[in-house]
Amino acid sequence: MNLSNLGDRICILGPSNSGKSTLADAIARKRGLTPIHLDLLFHLPNTDWVQRPRDEFIALHDAAIAGERWVMDGNYSVCMPQRFQRATGLILLDISTSASLLRYFRRTLFERERRGGLEGGRDSVKWDMIHHIAVATPKNRERYRTMFERIDLPKLQLSSVRAIKECFREWELAR
């Protein structure tokens, strides 16, 4: 699929630590779109990933999707209906649980800064996050696949780290 086929409002879904933010930033640079990282809207800056009040998050989300040119990464199902209504294209990253865990440990142990990272915060290994990736994410995976199949938008599913890397090459995206 050609990147331009996804339009000017692209949603990127997938498990935690699958590369959504990295892909969103690369697409944003290539296409001149505004990158929107839902983790940054959902959590308060300068905290250790403390959640915003739900109404505040939804208001920030809805203001972000009102724009005409964006690429948004993150799941947050509470806002999916209105996000998909505005979207022109969808990418689902569907990498394995083991790959997500490996990326999580690499990120928290070795990376100082990361795309989509929380302002004033630093990632650290957290049992809750390991549990989320290892237990909750596999349960959500089928739900996201089913939802992805039902959405009537131009869409692309990338089901491995290799497929994501190939997509970067094919679309000539810079990390």
C-alpha positions in Angstrom: 0.0 0.0 0.0 1.2 3.5 -0.8 1.5 5.8 2.2 -0.6 8.5 0.5 -3.5 6.1 0.2 -4.0 6.4 4.0 -4.9 10.1 3.7 -4.1 13.0 6.0 -5.6 11.7 9.2 -4.0 8.3 10.1 -4.6 6.2 13.2 -1.9 3.8 14.4 -3.1 1.1 16.8 -1.2 -1.8 18.4 0.1 -3.3 21.6 2.2 -1.4 24.0 5.8 -1.1 22.9 5.1 -2.2 19.3 6.6 1.0 17.7 3.5 3.1 17.2 5.1 6.4 18.3 8.2 5.8 16.2 6.1 5.1 13.1 3.8 8.0 13.8 6.8 10.4 14.0 8.3 9.0 10.9 5.1 9.4 8.9 4.5 12.9 10.3 8.0 14.0 9.1 7.5 12.4 5.7 4.0 13.7 5.0 4.0 17.0 7.0 1.4 15.8 9.4 1.0 16.7 13.1 2.1 13.8 15.3 -0.3 13.1 18.2 0.8 10.7 20.9 -2.3 9.6 22.9 -0.1 8.6 25.9 0.9 12.3 26.2 -2.7 13.4 26.2 -3.8 10.6 28.6 -1.0 11.2 31.2 0.0 14.3 33.1 3.4 15.7 32.2 6.2 15.7 34.8 4.7 12.7 36.6 5.5 9.0 36.7 2.7 8.3 34.2 -0.2 9.6 36.3 -3.5 9.6 34.4 -5.4 12.8 33.6 -9.0 13.0 34.6 -11.1 11.1 32.0 -13.1 14.1 30.9 -9.9 16.2 30.4 -8.3 13.4 28.3 -11.4 13.1 26.1 -11.5 16.9 25.6 -7.8 16.9 24.6 -8.4 13.9 22.3 -11.4 15.5 20.6 -9.6 18.8 20.1 -6.7 16.9 18.5 -8.8 15.0 16.0 -10.5 18.2 14.9 -7.4 19.1 13.0 -7.2 18.4 9.3 -3.7 16.8 9.1 -2.5 14.4 11.7 -1.1 10.9 12.5 -2.2 9.6 15.9 -0.8 6.7 17.8 -2.4 4.9 20.7 -5.4 2.8 21.5 -7.6 4.2 24.3 -10.8 2.6 23.2 -13.0 5.2 25.1 -12.3 7.6 22.2 -12.1 5.2 19.3 -15.5 5.9 17.8 -15.0 9.6 17.2 -11.3 9.0 16.2 -12.3 6.5 13.5 -15.1 8.8 12.3 -12.4 11.5 11.5 -9.7 9.1 10.3 -8.8 8.6 6.7 -6.6 5.6 7.2 -5.6 3.0 9.8 -2.4 1.1 10.6 -2.5 -1.9 13.0 0.8 -3.0 14.4 0.2 -6.6 15.6 3.6 -7.8 16.8 4.1 -10.7 19.2 3.9 -10.4 23.0 7.6 -11.4 23.2 8.6 -8.7 20.8 6.7 -6.1 22.8 8.3 -7.3 26.1 11.7 -7.2 24.5 11.1 -3.6 23.2 9.8 -2.6 26.7 12.9 -3.8 28.5 15.2 -2.2 25.9 13.3 1.1 26.2 13.3 1.3 29.9 16.8 0.0 30.6 18.8 1.6 27.7 17.0 4.5 26.1 17.3 8.0 27.6 14.6 9.6 25.5 12.0 8.1 23.3 9.4 9.2 20.8 6.1 9.7 22.6 7.8 9.8 26.0 6.2 11.8 28.8 7.6 15.3 29.3 9.7 15.4 32.5 9.4 11.6 33.0 11.6 8.7 32.4 10.5 5.2 31.7 11.4 2.5 34.3 10.6 -1.1 34.6 7.2 -1.5 36.2 5.5 -4.7 37.2 2.1 -3.2 36.1 3.4 -2.6 32.6 5.0 -6.1 32.3 1.6 -7.5 33.4 -0.2 -5.3 30.9 2.0 -6.4 28.0 2.1 -10.1 29.0 -1.5 -10.6 30.2 -3.9 -7.8 29.0 -2.5 -7.2 25.6 -2.9 -10.8 24.3 -6.6 -10.6 25.3 -7.0 -7.3 23.5 -5.2 -8.5 20.4 -8.2 -10.4 19.0 -10.5 -7.5 19.8 -8.3 -5.1 17.8 -8.0 -7.5 14.9 -11.8 -7.9 14.7 -12.3 -4.1 14.9 -9.6 -3.5 12.3 -11.4 -5.9 9.9 -14.7 -4.2 10.3 -13.5 -0.6 9.8 -14.2 0.6 6.3 -11.1 2.8 5.7 -7.8 2.3 3.8 -5.8 0.2 6.2 -2.6 -1.8 6.6 -1.8 -4.5 9.1 1.9 -5.1 10.0 2.2 -8.3 11.9 5.9 -8.5 12.8 8.9 -6.3 13.5 10.3 -7.3 10.1 7.1 -6.1 8.4 7.4 -2.8 10.2 11.0 -2.4 9.1 10.0 -3.3 5.5 7.3 -0.6 5.7 9.9 2.0 6.8 12.1 1.0 3.8 9.2 0.9 1.3 7.9 4.3 2.3 11.4 5.7 2.7 10.8 6.8 6.3 13.6 8.1 8.5 13.8 6.9 12.1 
